[in-house]
Amino acid sequence: MSVLRKVAIAVVAIVVVALVVSAGLALVLVRRPLPTYDGTATLDGLGAEVTVVRDERGVPQIYADSDADLMRAQGYVHAQDRFFEMDYRRHVTAGRLSELVGANEAALAADQVVRTMGWRRVAEQEWDLLSDETQALYAAYADGVNAYLDGREASRLGVEYTVLGMRAPLREIEPWQPVDSLAWLKAMAWDLSANYDEELGRATALRPLGGDVARVEQLYPDYPYDRNAVIVPAAAAHPAPAAPTAPAAAEPTAVGTGERGAARALARTADLLAAVPDLVGEGPYVGSNSFAVAGAQTTSGAPLLANDPHLGLSAPGVWYQVGLHCTERSPDCTLDVAGFSFSGLPGVVIGQNSDLAWGLTNLPADAMDLTLERIYEDGTYLRDGARVPLEVRRETIEVNDGDAVTLTVTSTEHGPVVSEVLPATGVAGTVPVPEGAPPAGFSGYAVALQWTALQPGRSAEAILALDRATGPDDVAAAAALLAAPAQNIIYATADGDIGSQAAGRTPVRASVPEAPVPADGSWPRPGWDSRYDWQGDVPPEAMPAVRNPAEGYLVAANQAAMPAGQGPFLTNDWDAGYRAERIRELLADRVDAGQPLDVDAANAIMLDDASPFGPALVPALLQVDVDDDFVAQAVDELRSWSADGFPTATDSAGAAYFNAVWTAVLHLTFDDDLPSSQAPDGGSRWLRVIEILLEDPQNPWWDDRTTVNIVEGRDEILRRALVAARQQLTNSMGKDPADWEWGQVHQLRLKHPVLGGDTVPELVRRLVNPAPVPVPGGSAVVNAMGYDAAARDDLGRTDFSVTAGPSMRMVVDLADRDASTWVAGPGNSGHPGSSRYTDQLRAWAQGESYPWPFTQAAVDEAGTDVLTLRPPE
């Protein structure tokens, strides 16, 4: 259970009290925080008047005479619409959630984790690295936030404060500080850089698999370079100056299970890391699609760019649409940009300016390592045969209406010791250590986290640099500033260029040939031996990049960045590339047919719902002997589904049955071998695993070890899956397979981060949680509405509810900016009482988009409300 759901449980008593309030008063309290979008307001620090034009969806386009005034106004409008969200985020990122929600075990665990990593401490160090101009703009943004807060009590800033205040007196709302914005970047990096999942996954699976490293690695297959293309074509790839390729390691071998100290430490670490709230998203479905098409392949003769980041979906949504426009360009006023921002962060993260458009996709570079540390009772740890003093600090966690908690944090040269935060909960796995490793202490080895985001950087400047970029060289310069999270920037310019540029601090790892497992960051490594230490960072100029490829289009969808063996080593854990390959196929089909691309066609590609799982698995399923007519009736739906091209539309019976079969195959194949924490989630990695196993009908993975004197093969497991899926959907959707619909079980159920949990009374949930929406798509589908194949509903059946998906969609036409489109569910407002809280949700779910007015004439025409911000007289 996520920490956010646990926090929701903690406020049940509050909500019960709230329900006795009269309906009339409740309505007043819900609507009290709604801001005024027209008229005039005074904003201290402005150099001149600022105009805020909002359209019917409440999206503000801001016009000012200086960049500083634009930042002040952006802070003001963010606070108008999203201040509780901003305040919640800054409490999480500072390790102060207990101050906001009160005494709660889950909130305290989250605070301990974040304080141990020291997100806020790192943000404070980063402040000193920023240029004077950047500091001034972040300060101006904070001034705008605080101008809106001034004179407004908590109940006028968010209904959430009213509910929380019924349990315990709220602490005074603090002024916004620039470092609050920088700390939010750490949360982004955490959710988007979680390579520890793969490290812990390998380690956890090792013990139940008898210490067989090779068998563990079968669950993490290599990227299929022979069938799925990379981002940078081979012809454009270049050697990486001063950046080595993948570190060498000994061939994986079976390893004994004697290193229990390492296992205990990793068990603690797994618990710890799971306590961190997901503010952007987590898991295998955090990714994105993006593509750029050169003018030679478009109807307008200018490039097109499309992007749809796949993140966690919640209410309010993660994005805030906004425009920042100088009334006249000058040295003091450089911005003319619109797109998607994060509340609490100045600037536009993804969007377009007058010279180019850009999108972002997650670059799954391995920026994290877990290190095993030998710690001694005298406060030292082992490094190259010598004992080195631990760094120790103490943190005080304040708890609203409760006693403060003191936390002792220790750190090694590699980073904070994260395994000390929570007690051991059992052996999670065994990590192989080299011969001659020091003996573990009484409680085992400790685990430290080394992560690039815990090294101060200048990522805050990268955002503003992208907002001002005019061409490929500017994009590369901005990428060099982006330390974390690692991203792939795809762009298109008004001058006709298209390109892709990888960004993010990525460590160089040493080669250790005698290592018992690969020393490339895919397994936890010994911290006592400096040979395993990072050897610096990949130089920015060596990061994968391409401009104007011969094909006339580029696709970046989390697949491998460069051909095997070329460029710097970034990771082994790429997305398997099915989404990217499908987008490339759709683009190539149009190019080969001489059909130029336009905005509508680009949107249609992002909405493609063909499943890559069907072609891989259905042929084998249809060859299985099924002697039960009841099951055969459902299997006929797979034949029809195959003939239709494997669509995952909401009304598809075949998609419903297949997904039930797919999850059953995973459970029947792996539940007897793997611990529940490593149950297959059903993403692209598992599709690749099953593809390989299908070619080996008697592979030991197929055997069900829970049966006696029977050795199952592939076809028996597939047959059982067909039967189990038939039974499941009969129980949930009826006896006739023709009546089944994918959208009946595959739905988006948005939840508020604090008041949206299942234990909150229904009336309150109806206020803060939008109604469930059926959606198409699925895991590894271009329209990536992913679900967790390991999740179960209250009846123990597979829960197909969407866990992450396209958090927004945009298409930019570089020939006609006002022909561009965008949509961001559920809406731009963070107030549950606002009509703009969910006004984009239905359009988003149905694959529709809205016109994106960019020029001032289009903005004025679309405007419905105008707010004038004035400096004090």
N, C-alpha and C positions, 0 to 999 in steps of 0.2 A: 504494500500500500504506500503510495507516495506521501511525502510529508504534507503536501497541500491538502490531501483528503483527511489526514490526521488532524491538521489544524482545524478543518471544518468540523470534525467531531467535537473539538474542544469548545466550539461556540454554540452547540446545540441548546444549552441552557439559556443562552442569551436570546436565541431566536424564539424559544418558547415564551419568554417574557414579552418579546416584541409582538407576538400574535394576539395578546390581550389588548393591545392598543386599538382604539377605534379605527375603522376603515378610513374615515375622513382624515384623522390625524396622520395615519400611515401614509396616505396619499400626499399630504403636505410634506411630510418628512422625505419621501422619495423624490419629490419634485423640487425640494428646497435647494439642492446643489446645482440645478441646471443653470448654466451661464447665460448671460445676455449677449447676443450676437450682433446687435446693431446699436446705433447711437454713438456716444463718445465716452471715453474714459481717460483718466490721467495716468501716465506711466513715468515715474521718476527716471531721470538719466537720459531720456530721449533727446537727440539733437534737433529733431524736427518731427512733424506729424507723420504718422504711419497709418496706412489704410489696410484693413483686413477685409477681403471680399470672400464670402462663403457661398458655396452653391447649395443646392437642395439636399445634399448629403452631408452638409456641415463641413466640407473640406475647405480650409482657409488658404487663400493665396495672399501673401503679405507683400506690400510695396513700401519701400523706405529709401532714404537718401544715403544710408551708410550700412556697411556690413554689421556694425555694432548695433544699430537700431533694428536691423532684421533679426539679430540674435535675441535682443530684448523682447521683441514681439513674439518670436517663436516660443520663448520660455513662457510668456503670458498665455498664449493660446494652448500650449501643452497643459499648463496648470488649469486652464478653464475646463478642459475636456477629460483630463487623465490624472488629476493630482493624486488620488488615492493609489492608483497603479504605480505612479512614480514613488510615492512614499513607501508603499509595500516593497518595491524593488530595492530602494536604498536601505531599508531595514534588513532585507535578506542579504544584500551584498556587503553590508557592514557587520554581519553576524549579530544583528540586534532585533531579530524577529520576535523574540520573547518580550521585548519592550512594547511591541505593538499588539500582539494577540494574547499576552498574559501567560500564566503558568501552563505549560503544555510540554509533554515529553518530546514530541516530534519537533516542535519549534526549538526547544533547547538543543536537541541533537543537531539540527541544522545550524544553529548559532555556533556550536562547538566545532563543527566541520569548517565553516567559513572562517572563523577566527584562527583555527589551526593553519589554514592555508594563507590567511592574512591578505585577503583581497583588498580591503580598505587600506592597509599599510602599503601595499604595492602601488595602489592608485595615488597615495600621497607622495610617494617617491617619483612617480611619473610626472606629477605636476611640475616639478623642478626641471624636467627635461624639455618641457614645451617652450616654444618660442614666446616672446613677449606678446606678439600679436594673437597667437592662439589662446594664451592665458586671458587676454583682454576680452576675446569673443566668448570664452566660456564664462567669464565673470559677468559679461553683459547678459548672457542667457540666464544665469542664476538671478540677476537683478530683475529680469522680467518675471520669473517664477515668483519671486518674493513680492513683487508689486501686486500680483494677483492675490497672494496670501494675506497681504496686509489688511487688517480690519475684518477678515472673514473668520468666523469660528468654524470648528471642524464640521458641524452639521451642514454648513454651506459649501463644503469642499467634496463631500462624498457621503452617500447614505451609509456606507460601510462604517464610518466613524460613529454614526448614531447607534448602530447595532452593537459594535464593539464596546461602546461606552455604557451599555446596559449591564455589562458584567463587572467592569472596574473603571475607575476614573481614568480617562485618557491623559497621557502625558502631553504637555504643551507641544504643538507641532513646531518643529524647528525650522528655521530658515533654510532654504536650499543653498548648498555650497557647490562650487565647481567640481570638487573632488567627488561629490555624489554622482556626477555624470561619468567621471572616469571609472568609478567602481563598477558601473553597469557594464562596461566593456569586459570586465572579468567574468561576469555571469554569461555573457555571450560566448566568450572563449571557452568557458567550462562546458557548456551544453554542446558546442560545436566541435570540441577537440577531445572528446572522451575516448581516446585510444586505450585507456585503462581497461575498458570493457573487454577488448580482445586479449590483453595481457592476463587479466584475472580469469577470463574464460578458458584460456589454454591451461593455466595453472590449476583451476578448479576441476577440469575434466581429467587431469592426469591420473589422480589416485583411482577413481572407479575404472579407468582403462588400464589398470595394472602397471602404470608407469611407462607405458608405451608412447614415447614422444611422436614417433612416426604416425601412430594411429590418431593422436590428437591433431596433428597437422592435416589429416584427411578432412577434418571439419573446417579447415581454413584453406581452401584450395587457392592456387595461384590465379591471378587474373588471366582470363582466356584471350591472350593476345592474338591467337590464330583466328578468332571469330568475331571479336568485338574491338572496334577501333579505339584509339586513344585520342586525347584532346589535340595534341600537337602531332601533325602527320609526320611520317618518317622523313619525308623530303625536307621538312622544315626543322627537324630536330638537330640539335647541335651539341657537341661535347660540352661538359660542364667544367669551366675553369676552376681549379682549386677545390672541387667538390667531389669526393670519391663516390664510386657506385656502391651497391649494397655490400655491407660488411660480410666477410666470409665467416663460416662457422663449420664445425665438424658435422658430419652426417648425423641426423637425429637417430638415437638408439633408445632401447628400453632402459628406463631408469628405475632404480629401487625406490621404495617408499619409506626410507628411513629418516628423511629430513622433515620430521614432524614440526620442528620449530618454525620452519618457513611456512608450513601449511597453516599453523595457528595464526601467524602474523597476517597472512593473506586473508584468512577468514575474518579477522577484525577489520581489515581494510575494506573488504567487500561491503560489510555492514555500514561502515563509515561513509563510503562514497555514495551509497544508496540514499543517505539521509539528506543530501543536498537538493533543494527544490529545483524543479525544472522551470526556468523562466522563458526559455526560447524553445526547448524541445530536447529530446534525448532518444538514443537508440538508433537502430539501423535505418529509420525512416527520415532522419534529419539529413536532408540533402537538398537538391534543387535540379531543375532543368533550365538551361539557357541555350540560346542559339542566335547567331548573327548571320545575316545573308547579305552578300554584296549587291550593289545596285544593278549589276548585270543580270541578276536573277530575280528582280522585283518589278512589279508593274510601274512603280514610280520612277525607277532609274536611280534611286538612292537606297542606302542600306536600310534594313529592318533589324530590330533587336527585340528578343522576347526573353522573359525571365519569370519563373514562378518558384520561389524558395519554399522548400518543404520543411516546415517547422511544426512544433507543437501547436495545436489549435485550442483556443480558449476564448472566454468572454470576460473582458474585452479582448479584442485581437491584439497580436503582437505589434502590428504596424499602425502608424498614424500618417495619413496622407497630408501633404502640405506643399506649398510653393513659397519660395523666397526670391523676391525680384527687386533689383535696384531700379528706381525710377529713371536713373541716368547712370551709365557706367562711368566710374572714375577710380582713381587710386584708392579712395576710401570706400568705394562701393563696387564690388567685383562680382557679386552673385546674381545669377539669373537661372535658378534651378528649381525643379519640382520633382516630387516623387514620394518615397516612403521613408519615414523617419521612425525612430524609437522615442517614445515619450521619456523625457529625462535626459536626452542627448541632443546637443545642438547639431544642426545641419541635416542633410539628406543622405541616407545610407545607400539607397538604390534609386536611380531615376534618370533624368535627362537635364542637361543645361542647353544653352543656345548653340553649343558647338558639338556636343556628343551625347550619347546615351550609354549607360553601363548597367550591367547586372552582376550579381554575385552568386556563385555556387560554392558549397563547402568543399574545401580541398582537404581530404582526410589524411594530411601529412601527420606522421607520428611525432607529436610534439611533447609527449608525456612518457616518462619511464617510472616504474616502481622499482626501488632499490632495496634489497635486503641489507639490513644493518645489524652488525654485532655490537650491542650496547651493554655496558657494564654498570654495576651498581654504584660505582664511584662517579657517575656522570660523564663518562667518556665513551667513545666508540672507536672501532678499529679502522685504521687506514694504513695500508701498506706495512703492516706489522707494528705500527705504533698506535698508542692510545691518544686520541684527540678529544679535547673538551667539547661537549655538546653546547650548542647555543640554547639558552633557556630564557623564556619570558612568561609572564603571568598576565592573563586577561580576566577582566571582571565582566560578567554577563549580567546585566540588569534585567529583572523580570517584573513586568507590570503586575502590581498587587501580589508580589511574592518576594521571596528571599533571593538576593544576588548569588550567583554561582561563580566560583573562581576556577579558572582553567589554566593549567600549566602546559605550555607548548614547548617542545624541544625540536631542534633542527640539526641536521648534519650539513656537510658541505653540499649535499645534493638537494636538500630542501626540507620541508617540515616532516616530522615523523607522524604520519597520519594514523598509524595503527594503535596509538595510545589513547585515542579519543573514546572508543567503545570497547567493552570487554569481549573476550573471545566467545564465539557462539558455536564452536565445533570446527573440525578440520574441513577446510574447503578444498584442499588439494595439496600437492607436494611439488615444490619447485626444485628442479635439479640444481645442485651447486657443484662447483669444480672440486676435484680431489684436493685435499689439504685445506678445505674451508674450515674456518674457526668453528668450534662447537657452539651451538645455540645456547643461550642462557636458559634460566629456569622457565621463563615464559616464552621462549622461542626467540627467533629473530624479530626485530622491528622492521617496519616498512616505511620508507620515506618516499615522498612524491617529488620528482624533478619534472618541472613543467615550464615551458618557455613563457607562459603568461605570468609566472611569478618572478620573472626578470623584468624590471621596469623598461618600458618602451614608449614609442611615440605614436601609437595607433590612433589616438585622438586627432592628430594632425592629418592622418591619412584620409579621414572622412572629408575634412574641409578641402584637402588637395584634390580629391575626386570631384567635389562640387565645382571646382574652378578649372578642371582639366579641359584642354582644348584639342588634344591630339594624343597619339600613341606614346610619345615621349613623356607627356605629363602623367599618363596612366602608369607608366613604368616607375616614374618618380614617386607617385603616391603609393604604389605597391611596395616600394622599398621602405616606406615608413610604417607599413602595417605589420606589426609583430604578431598579434594574436587577436582573433582567431585566424588561422590560415584560410585563405579564400582564393578562388579562381575568378578573376575579373574578366568579363567578356564585354566588349565595347564595339560601338559603331560611331563613325564621325560624320559630320555634315560634309566633310571633304571627300567622303567615299571610302574611308578605311574601315576595315573590320579587324578585330584581333582578340587575342586571349593572353592574359598575363597572370601567372601564379604569384601569390603573395603570402607572406607569413614566415616568421622565424622558425627554421627547421634545423634541428641539431645534426651534426655530423658524428657518426658513431665509428669507433675504432674496430678493426678486425682482430678477433681473438680466436685463432684457429682451434685451440684446444677446448673451447667452451662446450659444455655438454648439450646445450641447446643454442640456436642461433643468437648471436649477440647483436641483432639488428633492431632491438627495441620491441620485438614481438613477445618476449618473455621477460619477467622480472629478472634483474641482473644483480650480481654481487656488488655491494657498495664498498666492501673492504679492499677491493683490488682496483687501483686507478687505471688499469689497462681497459676497463670497461667504461671509463668516463667519456662524456661528450668531448669532442675535439673541436669545438667552435660551432659556427652556424654555416649553412649553405649561403654563399654570397647572393645578394639579390639579383645580380646580373646572370647568375647561373640557374635561376628558377625558370621552369618551362614557360615559353612564350612563343607566339607566332603572330605574324601580321599578314593579312591578305593572302590566304592560302589559295592554291591553284584551283581547288574545287569550287571556290566562290561561296563557301559557307563554313561555319564553325559550330560545333556542338560541345558543350561542357555540361555534363550531368553526373559528376562525381566518379567518372570512370578513371582509369589510369591516365596520367598526364602525358607520358611519353612512351615510345616503344621500349621494349624490354632491353635493359643494358645500356640505354642512352640517357644522358643527363644525370643529375644528382639522385641519390637514393632518398626517397621521401617516405615510403611506407610499403608494406606488403599487403595491407588491408584496404584495398580499393573496393568501391562498389563494383559488382561484377559486370556492369556496363549494359544491361539489357535495355534500360530506358534510353541511354545515349544511342545505342545501335538502332532502336526503333525510330528515333527522331531523324537520324541520318538516313534511314531507309525512306522515310516519308519525304524528306527534302530531295534526296536523289531521284525519287520517282518523278517529282515535279520538274526537276531540272532536265531529266532525260526525256520527258514528254513535252518539253518546251512550254511549260505552264509557269509563268512568273508568279512570284509570291506577293500577296498583299496582306493587310492587317488581318482580315477575316481568316485567311488561310493559315496565318501564323497562330491565331487563337485556336483554330481547329486542331492544329498539331499538338498544342499543349493539352487539349482535351481528349486526345486519342486514348481509347480505353481497351485496346487489344492486349490480351494477357500473354506474356512470354512463357508462363507456366503451362498453358494449354498445349502448344506445339511440343514441349519437352516431355509431357507426361501422358497426355491423352492417347497417343498411339499405343503405348504400352498398356494402358488401362483397357482399351478396346480389344486387346488380344487375350485378356484374361477370360477363362471359362466361367460364366455365371449361369448356374442351373436353377436359379430362383427367379420366376417371372416377375415377382414383386420388385426385386433389385434390377432386373433387366429393363423394366419400364423406366427407371431413373437413368440407367446407362444410355438409353436411347436419346436422352437430353444431351449427353456429351457428344453424340454423333451430330446432332443438329447444331450444337454449339461450335463444333469444329468446322462444319460446313459454312458457318456464318463468319468465320475468321476469329473466333475466340473473344467476342466482345464482353465487356464487364459493365454493360448498361444496367440501370436500376431494375428494369423489367425482365432481365435475363434469367431464365430458369437454369440454363446450363452453367452460368457463372456461379449461381448459388450452390448447385450440386458440386461443381468442380472444387470450389473453395472448401466445402465441407470434406470432400475426399482428400484434398491436399493436406489439410490439417490432420486428418486421421492417419495419412501415410507417415507424417512426421512423428506423431505420437507412437504409432505402432513400431516404427523403426528405431527410435532413439530413447523412448522413456525407460526402457529396461537397461540402458547403458549409461545414461547421463543423470547427474543430480538435477533436481527440479529447477535450480537456479540457472542451469544451462539448457533448459528445454528450448527447442528451436522456435525462434520468433517468426519464421516463415519468410524472411526477406530474401534478397537476391543471393546472398551467400549460400543459403540453404537450397535454393534452386540449383545452384552450381553443384553442390554436394550430391543432390539426388540425381542430377543429370549423369554424373560420373558413376554413381552406384547402379543406375539402370542398365549400364553396359556390362555389369557383372552380376548376373542373377543369383549367384551363390555366395556373394560377399558376406562375411560374418556380420556386418551391420544389419542385414535383413533378419537374422535369426532372433527370435523372441526367446530370451534367456529365462523367462518365467514359465515356459512350458517344459514338461519333463519328457525326455526321450524323443523329442521332436526337434528337427532342425528345419526351420522355415527358410524359404527362399523368397526372391522378389515377388513372384506371382501370387504366392499365398498372402503376403502382406498387402499387395494391391487389392486382392479379392476381399480381404477383411475390411479394407478401407472403403471399398464400394458399399459393402453391407452397412458398416457403421454410419456412413454419411447418409444413406437412405433412411435409416432409422432416426437419425437426428433431425433431418428436415421434415420427415413425416410428423414427428412430434411437435415441431415448432411452426410448420406452415401447411400441414395437411397431407392427405394421402395421395392426391393427384400431382405428380411432378410438374404438369403443365401449369399449375397454379402457383408454383414457387416463383419468387422474385428476389433477386440479389438485394435490392433496396429495402426489403422487409427486415433483413438482419444486418445489412451493412449500412450503418447510419452514423452521422456525426452528432455527438451529444456533447455540446459545449458546456463547460463548467466554469463558474466564477472561482478564482483561486482561493478565496477564503470562505465564502458562503455557499459554494456550489456543491458540496459533498452530499452523498446519498443519505447521510444521517440527518441532514437538515430538514425540517418540516417542509412538506410539499408546497405550501403557499409561498414560502420564501424562495424555494428553488425555482418556482415559476417566475418570480420577479427577476432573479439574477441569471438564470440559465435559460437560453433560448430553447424552443421546442426542438426535439430531434428532427434531423433532416436526412432523408435517404440520399445516398450519393453513389455514383458509379466508381469505376477504377478499383485500385487495389495495390498491394505491395509489388514493387518493381514494374508497375504499369506507368506509362508516361503521365497519366492523370493519377498521381501517386497518393491515393487515399489509403494509406497503409493501416493494417491492423496487426495485432500481436497474436500469432497463432498459438501461443502458450496461455493466453488469457482465458478465463472461464467466467460464465455468468453465474447467477445465484443457483441455478439448477445443475451446475457442473458441465454445461455444454460450452463449446467454443464460443467466445464472445468476439464477434466480427466488428465491433464498434471501432470507428476510426481513431487512431492514436496520433497521427500526424498527417499532414497533407500540404497542398499548395496554399501557403498562408496569404498569398496575393498572386495576381497575374497581371502582367503588363506587356504591351507591345508598343514599341516606339517606331514611328515612321519618320525617318530623318528628312524626307522631302516635305512633309506637311505635319508639323508637330501637333496641330489640333486634330489630326486624324488618328492620333494615338489613342490607346484604350487602357483602362486600368480597372481593377476591382480588388477589394480587400475585405473579406468577411471577418467578423459579422458587421462592423460599422466603425465609423471614426470616433464616436463618442464612447467614453468609459462609464457613463452614468446609466444605470439600469432603467431610470425613469425617462430617458430620452428616446424619442422615436428613431434617433440615429445610432442607437446602441446595436440594432440588428438590421438596419435598413438595406444592407448590401448582402445579407446572408443568402436569401433565396436566389438572387442573381448569381452569386458565386457558386452555389451548389449546382445550379442548372447550367453552368458554363457560360453565362452571359457576362459582358463587361460594359463599362460606361465610357462615354467620350471623356477624353482627358484634355480639358482646355489648358493650353500652355501660354499662348500669346495673350497680351492684355486685352485685346479686343474680344477674344473668345472667353476669357475669364469674366469680363464685364457682362457679356451676354448671358453667361450661365449663372451670374450672381443673383442671390436672393436676399442676402443680408450684408450690410456694410457697417463695420465698426471702425471708428477713427480713434486712434490712440494719440494723445497729445502730451507734450512735456508740460510740467507745471508752469503756470504763468509767473 
